[in-house]
Amino acid sequence: MSHLAVDRARQAYQVSQLHAEDSMGLIVRLYDGMLSFLEQGATHLDERDFASAATFIRKGGDIIGELQAVLNMEEGGEISSNLDRIYAYCRRRLMESHIHTDSEGLREVVRLLEPLRDAWVEARAKILAEGGA
């Protein structure tokens, strides 16, 4: 099988996995990816590898932007408003950290968002334990 065929098969499998996964599981995966990207960005800033840092900061920021964009402000009420403010702050800190090559700013964002990720994991586990998804 050619490398192209293997890549296509892998992509098809990944897409089917995403479609099969529950929405809360997808959110957890997004948080996991975002946190990983930001940690990698901080590490690359510490190592003065600015090109790699920029790539990871952009990827992490893109996920935060998507999480912010899909907030349902009408149905989510105060929770959505609070998340919107947190995401806006985090995006601003990412930009400042990138401009000033400040890895600590990236780690601050990670510390702010890890509890949200943990809350999604806990909520998902509770729903799955109750037989939902």
N, C-alpha and C positions, 0 to 999 in steps of 0.2 A: 504494500500500500504506500502511495507517495506521501511525502510530508504534508502536502496541501490537503489530501484526503483525510489524513489523521487530524490536522488542525480543524477542518470542517466538522468532523465527527465530534471532536472535543467541544467545539462551540455549540453544536446542536445539543449535546448532552447537558452542557452548562445551562443553556436556555431552558431545556425541559425541566431541569432541577429547579430553576427559579420559578417557573410556572407552577410546579407542584408544591412549592414551599408556601406555608402560610404567611400572611402579610406581616405578622409580628416577627416571625423568623427572618424575613427579609430585612426588616428594620434593624434587627440585631446584627445581621451580616453587614449592613451599611455602616453601622456604628463601629463594628470591628475593623472594617477596612479603613474607615476614616481615622480611627485612633492609631492604627498601624502606620498609615501614611504620615501622620503628623509626628509620630515618634521617629520614623525614618528621616523625615525632614529635619528634625532637631539634631539627630545624630550627624547628618551630612553638614549642617551648619557648624556644628562643633568641629568637624573635620575640615572645614573651610572648602568643602566641595559644593559650591554655590549652584552649579547647574543641576546637580542631582537634588539638592535641597529644594530648588524651585519646582521641580517636577512633582515631588512628594507633597509640598505645600499646596500646589495647585490641585492635585488629586483630592487631598483632604478637604480643601476649601470648596471644591465642586460638590462633594457629598453634603457638606453642611448647607450649601446653597440649595441643593435639591430637597433636603429635609425641611428647610425653611419654606421653600416654594410650595410644598404639598400640604402645608398646615391648613386645616379647615377652620378659619377664623370664626365662622358663623356657628358651627356646631361645637367647636372646641372651647369656646368661651375664654375664661381666664387662663386656663392651661395653655391654650394655643398662643395667647398674647404673651404669656411668660416665656414660652419656648421661642417665640419670634424674637423677643428681646435678647435672650441668651444667644441664639444663633447669630443675630446681628452683631452683638459684642464679640463673639468668637471670630467672625469673619473680619471684623476690624482689627482684632489682635493679630490674626494671621498676616494681614497686610502690613501692619506695623512691624511685626517680627521679621517678615521677609525683607522689608526695606532696610531695617536696622541690623540685619543678621543676628537676631536675638533668639537663640534656641530656647531660652527660659520662657519667652512669650508663647512659644508653641507648646511647651510642657504645661503652661498654665491652662491653655485651652483643653489639653488632654485631661487635666485634673478636673476641670469644670464639666466635661462631657462624660467621663467615665461613670459617674453616678446615674446619669440618664440612661446609659447603656445597660447598667445593672438593673435599673428599674424595669426596662423593657424585658430583660431576661426573666426577672421575677414574675412580671405580669403574664408573660407567655407561659411560663411553667405552671402558673395557677390555672390558666385557661385550659392547657393541655391536660392537667390533672382532673379537671372537671369534665373532660371529654369533648372539649371544643377545640377549634384551631383557627 
